[in-house]
Amino acid sequence: DIQMTQSPSSLSASVGDRVTITCRASQGISTYLSWFQQKPGKAPKSLIYAASTLQSGVPSRFSGSGSGTDFTLTISSLQPEDFATYYCQQYNAYPRTFGPGTKVDI
Amino acid sequence: QVQMVESGGGVVQPGGSLRLSCAASEFIVSRCGMHWVRQAPGKGLEWVAFIRYDGNSKYYGDSVKGRFTISKDTSKKTLYLQMSSLRPEDTAIYYCAKDTPFFDPQGNIDSWGQGTLVTVSS
């Protein structure tokens, strides 16, 4: 199985900060990587697929990059509604494993 | 907005069975691969199972293999998860999620339902 790791596990930031989250796969997955956002008590929301393509309606302050085993999610200017937990997921192979999540709080 | 609505959650004793349902549109059930993903209280997301858009392939996570069965009924526009031999560690919110349609080369998850809570406890 492909193992996914994320760093950091949590971070504290302020409105307007630039935030970067890292996701690493245990083997190469090309660009078959998605990012999801989840707020407390809510279902996850799809943000990015193919490592760098924004889902429709996702603000342009979100961006993704990477290929192979190393990926990043960047929020260029953190907004109050961005405080949430972020998960990466590989869809190169089954089982489709998720990273453990990165909690972004104030 | 894409709508998928889960139901069937509840409290069940260890060793018991439960069937979850996810109601969606005919387009989704017939043309998109669909997943079950769960989240234990205070924990992260765990991928559980997948069924291909045509029903010809199914995949399961190691923790549920042999105990859970994913299926769908296109005529009823519904995805199912039959869960048996339930354990306390199966306690979680269960979400259904859909992939992009079969003709999309990416095949990534793009929409989620709101989830249904399953509690395994005596």
Interface residues (C-beta under 8 A of the other chain):
Chain A: D1 Y32 S34 F36 Q38 A43 P44 K45 S46 Y49 A50 Q55 T85 Y87 Q89 Y91 Y94 P95 R96 T97 F98 G99 P100 G101
Chain B: H35 V37 G44 L45 E46 W47 F50 Y59 Y60 G61 D62 Y95 A97 Q106 G107 N108 I109 D110 S111 W112 G113 Q114 G115
